[in-house]
């Protein structure tokens, strides 16, 4: 049987050898997974969020398990963009896979600063813009819930970048397609979705939140059906490539995202208990395609048939 063609494109001019990537915040800077897999087999590595200066993150507790998922409130702890470029990127770029730098900020200038610091960095394949942060310069509203803010941040990063820009969308909005269009209008080359849902776990004995920050981001299998739905909605609203994220634990989960409209996927929470999961998921996707006569993974992308799409005689 002929091998399955796994190449895919997540932005114009940015092709991946296969559609499986790591998700930001779940694999450190990628090198932490070297003991568990050959990183060159991945389609790409998305490093944890980078800010202008190092951040120590939130106080404990930072993680709590929930049925079919977990909440995290790490607080975007990271070494800062300059340390990443000088210390981690030189090693990462030898791994023969796409390196995507996730970035965030608390002001428009923060985003611009990080993007400019990455502009001349050899080895960065793309920038992923995390918009799930409060805009401290304008009253604390989360960037990603306001279309105008989304457009401004996207344009600022795009203007400072020499590589494709992906915008990571929050699901904590009324209509995610409005936000998606704003990102595309701002110059986004592709979209990543979804980020986590804001959630809370309460300790009934103390009557206080378990997480030190009070709330955290819900991820894991519990959110997968929600994420697949939102990917399907955004795929019908914009024409740029989409990277699907949310609760993927096996090959069939990943295939759901592709059929719904994603060109690639990011694997995250499952890596906490099975660090090698991205490779297993990739192998399961390839085996499914081979068993079902799918010669090219791109045949599946946006192949979803909704009931109201059917034409009856």
MOHUBEL-V986370 format. One record per backbone hydrogen bond with DSSP energy under -1.0 kcal/mol. CO is the residue of the C=O (numbers start at 1). NH is the residue of the N-H. If there is no record, write none. Layout:
co=[CO,CO]
nh=[NH,NH]
This chain:
co=[5,8,11,14,16,19,20,21,23,27,28,30,31,33,33,38,39,43,44,45,50,51,55,61,62,64,66,68,69,70,71,72,74,78,80,81,82,83,84,84,88,89,91,92,98,99,99,100,101,102,103,106,107,108,109,110,111,112,113,114,118,121,126,127,128,129,131,133,134,135,135,141,142,143,146,147,148,149,150,151,152,153,154,155,156,164,165,165,166,167,168,169,171,176,177,178,179,180,181,182,183,184,190,191,192,193,197,199,201,203,208,211,213,216,217,218,219,220,221,223,224,225,226,227,228,229,230,231,234,234,241,242,242,243,244,250,251,252,253,254,255,256,257,258,259,264,265,267,268,269,270,274,276,276,277,278,279,280,281,282,283,284,285,286,287,288,289,295,296,297,300,306,307]
nh=[297,16,14,10,8,265,43,267,26,30,48,33,34,36,37,41,42,98,22,100,104,81,78,212,73,71,69,222,66,219,64,217,58,55,84,85,86,87,88,89,92,93,94,95,45,125,126,47,128,50,130,136,111,112,113,114,115,116,117,118,121,124,101,166,103,168,144,143,136,138,140,135,145,146,150,151,152,153,154,155,156,157,158,159,160,127,189,190,129,192,131,195,173,180,181,182,183,184,185,186,188,187,167,243,169,245,218,216,210,207,203,214,215,199,72,197,70,223,224,227,228,229,230,231,232,233,234,235,237,238,191,263,264,193,266,254,255,256,257,258,259,260,262,302,304,244,21,23,271,272,274,277,279,280,281,282,283,284,285,286,287,288,289,290,291,292,294,5,299,300,303,309,310]
